[in-house]
Amino acid sequence: MKTLSDEDLMEQMRNGHPDALLILFDRYYRLVLKVASRILRDGGEAEDLMQDVFLEIFNKAGQFDHAKGSAKTWILQYAYHRSMNRRQYLSLRNFYDRNQAADLQGSDSKSQNGLWRGLTFQEWRHVLEKGLATLNKRQRIAIEMVCFQGLLLSEIAERTRETLPNVRHHYYRGLEGLRKFLQTHDDSGGSSRTVKRGDNDVDE
């Protein structure tokens, strides 16, 4: 089996052969870990995500379409999207707050007491929670499933039994709603300009 191509190994996994996963793991775990490490910037999180990626690949081997690209590309794209979703999740849970505060203190002499663009990280979390509460149910579900569960939009479509275009619409309309909320937040305190400057972080 070690002599099989990546695409043949995907077919073997589609037919329920776990040995094929072990071979693909040996071939690509370093690349997947590299992608995850660059995005997550945490060794433990990157290793956990790398393992999750390969388990999910085994379970979703039937979704691979060789006509759309190589198995290697599919695996790395999957790793990239899962890493980005996990980073969003960790960011909203303040996982990076301590490191970000340290970086700000070292790189920006104007930053004090863990402030980031005019607000503390705890205040940013409350702002985002309030912003999510302003969205309609479908928009909020789409964003929470991406950020908190690390799902792809196609996976959300499967779970909610909606079409992918509808899910994509809910997701991006939700992001637009968050953008408007952040732009108008706390006008009386003078921080709306600061929040507006940070709005692009929601889209990443």
Sequence and secondary structure as in RCSB ss.txt:
>XXXX:A:sequence
MKTLSDEDLMEQMRNGHPDALLILFDRYYRLVLKVASRILRDGGEAEDLMQDVFLEIFNKAGQFDHAKGSAKTWI
LQYAYHRSMNRRQYLSLRNFYDRNQAADLQGSDSKSQNGLWRGLTFQEWRHVLEKGLATLNKRQRIAIEMVCFQG
LLLSEIAERTRETLPNVRHHYYRGLEGLRKFLQTHDDSGGSSRTVKRGDNDVDE
>XXXX:A:secstr
 TTS HHHHHHHHHTT HHHHHHHHHHHHHHHHHHHHHHH  HHHHHHHHHHHHHHHHHTGGG  GGGS HHHHH
HHHHHHHHHHHHHHHHHTTTTHHHHHHHHHHH TT  TTEETTEEHHHHHHHHHHHHHTS HHHHHHHHHHHTT 
  HHHHHHHHT  HHHHHHHHHHHHHHHHHHHHHTTGGGT HHHHHHTTHHHH 
